[in-house]
Amino acid sequence: MSLWRTKSIAQCLRDTEAPEHALRKELGPLDLTVFGIGVVVGTGIFVLTGVAAATKAGPAIAISFVVSGIACALAALCYAEFASAVPVAGSAYTFAYATLGEFLAWIIGWDLILELSVGAAAVSIGWSQYIQEILKALGITLPAALTNAPPVGILNLPAALIALFLTLVLTRGIRISSSLNVIVTTIKLAVVVFFIVVGAFFIKSINWSPFIPPAQPITSGGGTSLETPLVQLLFGLKQSSFGLTGIVSGAATVFFAYIGFDVVATAAEETRHPQRDLPIGIICSLTVCTILYILVSLVMTGIVPYPSLNTAAPMATAFVAIGLSWAAGLVSVGAVCGLTAVILVLLLGQSRVFFAMSRDHLLPSWFSRVHPRFGTPYRITLCIGIVVAIVAAVTPINAVAELVNIGTLLAFVLVSAAVVILRRTRPDLPRAFRTPLVPFVPILAIIVCGYLMISLPLITWLRFVIWLILGIVIYALYGMRHSRLAGELPKPISTATAVGDSIDT
């Protein structure tokens, strides 16, 4: 039964008051909204939009964004209720610990490590590619050996350097991190709006015809069994691109573009008025990003035929195609700013999740010490930053979007289930924000997110299962034995004393 022991809400809140674990409360609703936009508007809008349009959904990629946005909106409502009721670092991990039990809390925390750390490494690699393009435009070419992971080169030095630089920024304090995020997010939002406004004048409606291209079977080489979506294997469906199936497959892919709004919840302990500000930050950031994604996808597929968008920089590709090379360069600058903000907030979220797990002793408690001057979990922040930098420097990351997606979707499913459970077990708990139409909204969130999960390729599921097995082994060997709750369980007593105690009682 120790696997299902839960941590009380009161205990979660008491942990935030311990001097050696106390984080500084410096964030307001605008900071949280900008954090959410900062991490969401990044790789998805600058890279995945074009790739998914060219290979999966065509112009209907705009519908894919709507589908993913609905899934995220349903989950966001559940996150908002939890974040307002349990304003503690750790996001979904902490929520699960208070409702679903320690084992599932560990699983969801392990998922978040996958989402945030691997995601930060992948985005660092993307940042490196964009910065190299800008340098080439200025006549500066970096050695291939220092800009590519093995076997092409020795290491990807720019990717490692940006991860380390932002790690140092995070250790200096949440206010400095927030200020940097505001600057780079403002720049990239200006670039995105610029793309929408300027691109709108070059839209050709013929590029939207047909808006939903007819389904096409995937040719050999791309239709191996490991690349087949799990839903098609389970129900005997033929693998295809475009059509209605392509829209759903595209939604499962561009879901990566939405990852990050849940990171807002990881900053709960550093928010001045979390019960009010966290729901505002989560819902507002998701709303703004969904509108931007739909507009960008419509403009992008309207400027050029969707098959030509299968590039690493589709927004720049679209501008080059219509003769606006200068605008393409501007978009590249915005992409660098956008990816910088994404890396920053992913590292922030990862350090806070790891911090919460360490404070509960599921991971070594040495990591959960807070810097006496800066008020940040500097030990774990530095460790995570170094690991991310190493992975980004020496690993060519493939299919990382799908791998990160599946872990995040599982987290959404568990949080949605936890809302229903907590409504039944703690109906008296003060909630500044309440998810509407419970249990229908959480159940719908579980269904939609679950369907997106099984729309991912089989190879992604296999990798995910391996990651979960590794996490379970670590929990069995360390976390379960060292957990703070394990130390608080009542000690077994002898039969003789048990009789005496029952009489006294």
C-alpha positions in Angstrom: 0.0 0.0 0.0 3.0 2.3 0.3 2.8 2.8 -3.5 -0.5 4.6 -3.1 0.3 6.7 0.0 -0.6 10.4 -0.6 0.8 13.6 0.7 -1.8 15.9 2.3 -2.5 19.3 0.9 -1.6 20.8 4.3 1.8 19.1 4.2 2.4 20.3 0.6 1.8 23.8 1.8 3.9 23.4 5.0 6.9 22.3 2.9 7.0 25.7 1.2 7.6 27.4 4.5 10.8 25.6 5.5 13.6 28.2 5.3 16.1 26.0 3.5 13.4 25.2 0.8 11.6 28.6 0.6 11.5 30.1 -2.9 11.0 33.9 -3.4 7.6 35.1 -4.4 8.1 37.6 -7.2 5.8 36.7 -10.1 2.4 38.3 -11.0 -0.2 37.4 -13.6 1.6 39.2 -16.5 4.9 37.4 -15.6 3.1 34.0 -15.7 1.3 34.8 -19.0 4.6 35.9 -20.6 6.3 32.7 -19.2 3.5 30.6 -20.8 3.7 32.4 -24.2 7.5 32.4 -24.0 7.7 28.6 -23.9 4.7 27.8 -26.1 5.6 30.1 -29.0 8.8 28.5 -30.2 9.7 25.3 -32.0 6.2 24.5 -32.9 5.4 27.7 -34.7 8.8 28.2 -36.3 9.5 24.6 -37.4 6.7 22.0 -36.9 3.9 24.0 -38.6 5.5 23.6 -42.0 6.7 20.0 -41.5 3.2 18.9 -40.4 1.5 20.8 -43.2 3.8 19.3 -45.8 3.7 15.7 -44.6 0.4 15.1 -42.7 -2.4 17.6 -43.1 -1.8 20.2 -45.8 -3.6 23.5 -45.3 -5.9 21.7 -42.8 -3.0 21.9 -40.4 -5.0 24.9 -39.0 -7.7 22.3 -38.0 -4.9 20.2 -36.4 -4.0 23.2 -34.3 -7.6 23.5 -33.3 -7.8 19.9 -32.2 -4.6 20.1 -30.2 -5.8 23.4 -28.7 -9.0 21.8 -27.6 -7.1 19.0 -25.9 -4.9 21.5 -24.2 -7.8 23.8 -23.2 -9.5 20.9 -21.5 -6.4 20.0 -19.6 -5.6 23.7 -18.8 -9.0 24.0 -17.0 -8.0 21.1 -14.8 -4.5 22.5 -14.3 -5.9 25.9 -13.3 -8.1 24.3 -10.6 -5.2 22.4 -9.1 -2.7 25.3 -9.3 -5.1 27.6 -7.5 -5.8 25.0 -4.8 -2.3 23.6 -4.3 0.1 26.5 -5.2 3.3 24.4 -4.8 6.3 23.8 -7.1 6.2 20.6 -9.1 3.0 21.1 -11.2 1.4 17.8 -12.2 3.8 15.8 -10.0 2.6 17.6 -6.8 -1.0 17.4 -7.9 -0.7 13.6 -8.4 1.1 13.2 -5.0 -1.9 14.8 -3.2 -4.5 12.6 -4.9 -3.3 9.6 -6.9 -0.5 8.3 -4.7 3.2 8.3 -4.5 3.9 5.8 -7.3 1.8 7.6 -9.9 3.3 10.9 -8.7 6.7 9.5 -9.4 5.6 8.3 -12.8 4.3 11.7 -13.7 7.4 13.4 -12.4 9.5 11.1 -14.5 7.4 12.0 -17.5 8.0 15.7 -16.8 11.7 15.1 -16.7 11.4 13.6 -20.2 9.3 16.4 -21.4 11.3 19.3 -20.1 14.9 18.1 -20.2 14.8 16.3 -23.5 12.7 19.2 -24.9 15.3 21.8 -23.7 18.1 19.8 -25.4 16.2 19.5 -28.6 15.3 23.2 -28.7 18.9 24.1 -28.0 19.9 22.1 -31.1 17.3 24.1 -33.1 18.6 27.3 -31.7 22.1 26.4 -32.9 20.8 25.8 -36.4 19.1 29.2 -36.6 22.1 31.1 -35.1 24.4 29.5 -37.7 22.1 30.7 -40.5 22.2 34.2 -39.1 26.0 34.1 -38.8 26.3 32.8 -42.4 24.2 35.8 -43.6 26.8 38.0 -41.9 29.7 36.2 -43.6 30.7 34.1 -40.6 30.9 30.3 -40.9 31.6 28.2 -37.9 33.6 24.9 -38.2 31.4 21.9 -39.0 33.2 19.9 -36.3 32.0 22.4 -33.6 28.4 22.7 -34.8 27.4 19.1 -35.3 27.0 16.2 -33.0 28.8 12.9 -33.8 29.3 11.2 -36.2 29.1 14.4 -38.5 31.1 16.5 -36.1 32.7 16.5 -32.6 30.1 18.4 -30.7 27.4 21.1 -31.2 29.1 23.9 -29.3 26.5 26.6 -29.8 23.7 24.3 -28.5 25.7 23.6 -25.3 26.7 27.2 -24.8 23.1 28.5 -24.9 21.9 25.9 -22.4 24.7 26.8 -20.0 24.2 30.5 -20.3 20.5 30.3 -19.6 21.3 27.9 -16.7 23.4 30.6 -15.1 20.7 33.2 -15.7 18.2 30.9 -13.8 20.5 30.5 -10.8 20.7 34.3 -10.4 17.0 34.6 -9.5 13.5 34.3 -10.9 13.2 38.1 -11.4 16.2 38.2 -13.7 14.9 35.2 -15.6 11.5 36.8 -15.9 12.9 40.0 -17.2 15.0 38.2 -19.9 12.0 36.2 -20.9 9.9 39.4 -21.3 12.5 40.9 -23.7 12.9 37.9 -26.0 9.2 37.0 -25.9 8.3 40.6 -26.9 10.7 40.4 -29.9 9.4 37.0 -31.1 5.8 38.0 -30.8 6.5 41.1 -32.8 8.1 38.9 -35.5 5.1 36.5 -35.5 2.6 39.4 -35.9 4.8 40.8 -38.6 4.7 37.5 -40.5 0.9 37.4 -40.2 0.3 41.0 -41.3 2.8 41.1 -44.2 2.1 37.5 -45.3 -1.6 38.2 -45.5 -1.1 40.4 -48.5 0.5 37.5 -50.5 -2.0 34.8 -49.8 -3.3 33.0 -52.9 -6.5 31.1 -52.2 -5.5 28.5 -54.8 -2.9 27.3 -52.3 -5.8 26.3 -50.0 -7.5 24.1 -52.6 -8.1 21.5 -51.5 -8.1 22.6 -47.9 -8.2 19.0 -46.8 -6.1 17.0 -49.3 -7.3 13.5 -50.1 -5.9 10.7 -48.0 -2.7 9.1 -49.5 -1.1 5.8 -48.5 2.4 6.2 -47.1 4.9 4.9 -49.5 7.5 2.3 -48.7 10.3 3.6 -46.6 8.0 5.7 -44.4 5.4 3.1 -43.6 7.3 0.5 -41.6 5.5 -1.1 -38.7 7.4 0.8 -36.1 6.4 4.1 -37.7 2.7 3.2 -37.9 0.5 5.1 -35.4 -0.6 2.8 -32.6 -4.3 3.5 -33.3 -4.0 2.1 -36.8 -2.4 -1.1 -35.5 -5.0 -1.5 -32.8 -8.0 -1.0 -35.1 -6.6 -2.4 -38.4 -6.6 1.0 -40.1 -4.4 1.6 -43.1 -1.6 4.1 -42.6 -2.1 7.3 -44.6 -1.2 11.0 -44.9 -3.7 13.8 -45.3 -7.4 13.4 -45.1 -9.2 13.2 -41.8 -6.6 10.7 -40.5 -3.8 13.2 -41.5 -5.5 16.0 -39.5 -5.5 13.9 -36.3 -1.9 12.7 -37.0 -1.0 16.3 -37.6 -2.6 17.3 -34.3 -0.6 14.6 -32.4 2.6 16.1 -34.0 1.9 19.8 -33.5 0.9 19.1 -30.0 4.6 19.7 -29.3 3.8 23.3 -30.2 1.6 23.7 -27.2 3.9 22.1 -24.6 4.8 24.6 -22.0 1.6 26.2 -20.7 1.7 23.6 -17.9 5.2 24.9 -17.0 3.3 28.0 -15.6 2.1 25.8 -12.8 5.7 24.8 -11.8 6.3 28.4 -10.8 3.4 28.3 -8.2 5.6 28.9 -5.2 7.2 31.9 -6.7 3.9 33.6 -7.4 2.7 36.4 -5.2 -1.0 35.6 -5.4 -1.1 32.0 -6.9 -4.8 31.3 -6.3 -5.7 34.2 -8.5 -2.7 34.6 -10.8 -2.0 31.0 -11.8 -5.4 30.3 -13.6 -5.0 33.7 -15.4 -1.5 32.9 -16.6 -2.4 29.3 -17.8 -5.6 30.2 -19.6 -4.4 33.5 -21.1 -1.1 32.1 -22.5 -2.9 29.1 -24.1 -5.6 31.4 -25.6 -3.1 33.8 -27.2 -0.9 31.0 -28.5 -3.8 29.1 -30.1 -4.9 32.2 -32.0 -1.4 32.9 -33.2 -0.9 29.3 -34.3 -4.1 29.2 -36.4 -3.3 32.5 -38.1 0.3 31.6 -38.9 -0.7 28.2 -40.3 -3.3 29.8 -42.5 -1.0 32.5 -43.8 1.9 30.1 -44.3 -0.1 27.6 -46.4 -1.7 30.5 -48.2 1.6 32.0 -49.4 3.1 28.9 -50.9 1.9 25.4 -51.8 2.1 23.2 -48.7 4.5 20.6 -50.1 7.3 23.2 -50.2 7.1 23.8 -46.4 8.9 20.6 -45.3 12.0 22.6 -44.1 13.6 23.5 -40.8 12.5 27.2 -41.3 9.1 27.2 -43.0 8.3 30.8 -42.2 11.6 32.0 -43.7 11.0 29.6 -46.7 7.6 31.2 -47.4 9.1 34.7 -47.4 12.0 33.7 -49.7 9.5 32.1 -52.1 7.7 35.5 -52.6 11.0 37.4 -52.9 11.1 38.9 -49.4 14.6 37.7 -48.4 15.0 40.5 -45.9 11.9 39.5 -44.2 13.1 35.9 -44.0 16.2 37.2 -42.2 14.0 39.0 -39.7 12.0 35.9 -39.1 15.2 34.0 -38.3 16.1 36.6 -35.7 12.6 36.2 -34.2 13.1 32.4 -34.2 16.4 32.7 -32.2 14.6 34.9 -29.7 11.7 32.5 -29.6 13.8 29.4 -29.0 15.9 31.3 -26.4 12.7 31.8 -24.3 11.6 28.2 -24.8 14.9 26.8 -23.5 14.8 29.2 -20.5 11.3 28.3 -19.4 11.8 24.5 -20.0 14.9 24.6 -17.8 13.0 26.6 -15.2 10.1 24.1 -15.2 12.5 21.1 -15.0 14.4 22.5 -12.1 11.2 23.1 -10.1 9.8 19.6 -10.8 13.2 18.0 -9.8 13.2 20.4 -6.7 9.8 19.2 -5.6 10.8 15.5 -6.0 14.0 16.1 -4.1 12.2 17.9 -1.3 10.0 14.8 -0.9 13.2 12.6 -0.8 12.2 10.6 -3.9 15.4 11.9 -5.3 18.5 12.9 -3.1 17.5 15.8 -0.8 20.9 17.5 -1.4 19.4 18.9 -4.6 16.6 20.8 -2.9 18.8 23.3 -1.1 18.0 27.0 -2.0 20.7 29.6 -2.6 20.8 31.9 0.5 21.2 35.0 -1.6 19.3 34.4 -4.9 16.5 32.2 -3.5 16.7 29.7 -6.3 17.3 25.9 -6.3 20.8 26.4 -7.7 22.2 23.0 -7.2 19.6 21.2 -9.2 19.4 24.0 -11.7 23.2 23.7 -12.4 23.1 19.9 -12.6 20.2 19.9 -15.1 21.7 22.7 -17.2 25.0 20.7 -17.5 23.1 17.5 -18.5 21.0 19.3 -21.0 24.1 21.0 -22.5 25.9 17.6 -22.8 22.9 16.0 -24.5 22.5 18.9 -26.9 26.2 18.9 -27.7 26.7 15.3 -28.5 23.3 13.8 -29.4 21.6 14.1 -32.8 18.0 14.0 -31.4 15.5 12.4 -33.7 11.7 12.0 -33.3 12.0 14.0 -30.0 8.7 15.8 -30.6 6.7 12.6 -30.5 8.7 11.3 -27.5 8.1 14.5 -25.5 4.4 14.6 -26.6 3.6 11.2 -25.2 4.9 12.0 -21.8 3.1 15.3 -21.6 -0.2 13.7 -22.8 0.0 11.1 -20.1 0.6 13.9 -17.5 -2.5 15.7 -18.8 -4.6 12.5 -18.5 -3.5 11.9 -14.9 -4.1 15.6 -13.9 -7.6 15.4 -15.4 -8.3 12.3 -13.4 -6.9 13.8 -10.3 -9.4 16.7 -10.5 -12.3 14.3 -10.3 -10.7 12.4 -7.4 -10.0 15.5 -5.4 -13.5 16.8 -5.9 -14.8 13.6 -4.2 -12.1 13.3 -1.5 -11.7 17.0 -0.6 -14.9 18.8 -1.5 -14.2 21.3 1.3 -10.8 22.4 -0.2 -10.8 26.1 -1.1 -10.6 26.6 -4.8 -10.1 30.1 -6.3 -10.8 28.5 -9.7 -13.1 25.6 -10.4 -13.1 23.5 -13.5 -16.6 23.8 -15.1 -18.8 20.8 -15.7 -16.9 18.3 -13.6 -16.7 15.3 -14.3 -17.5 15.9 -18.0 -14.7 18.3 -18.8 -12.0 16.1 -17.2 -13.4 12.9 -18.8 -13.4 14.6 -22.2 -9.8 15.8 -21.6 -8.8 12.2 -20.9 -10.5 10.9 -24.0 -9.0 13.5 -26.3 -5.5 13.3 -24.9 -5.7 9.5 -24.8 -6.7 9.4 -28.5 -3.8 11.7 -29.4 -1.5 9.4 -27.5 -2.5 6.3 -29.5 -2.1 8.4 -32.7 1.6 8.5 -32.1 3.9 6.0 -33.8 4.6 2.6 -32.3 8.4 3.4 -32.0 7.5 6.3 -29.8 5.5 4.0 -27.5 8.4 1.5 -27.3 10.9 4.3 -26.4 8.4 5.6 -23.8 8.0 2.2 -22.2 11.7 1.8 -21.9 11.9 5.3 -20.2 9.1 4.3 -17.8 10.8 1.0 -16.9 14.0 2.9 -16.1 12.0 5.2 -13.9 10.3 2.4 -12.1 13.7 0.8 -11.4 15.0 4.0 -9.9 11.9 4.4 -7.7 12.1 0.8 -6.5 15.8 1.1 -5.6 15.8 4.6 -4.1 12.6 6.7 -4.0 10.3 4.2 -2.3 12.9 3.6 0.5 13.9 7.2 1.1 10.5 8.9 0.7 9.6 11.3 3.4 6.2 9.6 3.7 8.0 6.3 4.3 9.7 7.7 7.3 6.3 9.0 8.6 4.5 5.7 8.4 3.6 4.2 11.8 6.0 1.5 13.0 4.7 -2.0 13.4 4.0 -3.1 16.9 3.9 -6.4 18.6 0.7 -8.4 19.3 1.0 -7.9 23.1 1.3 -4.2 22.9 -1.4 -4.0 20.3 -3.9 -5.6 22.8 -2.9 -3.2 25.5 -3.2 -0.2 23.2 -6.6 -1.3 22.1 -7.8 -1.5 25.7 -6.4 1.9 26.5 -8.1 3.3 23.5 
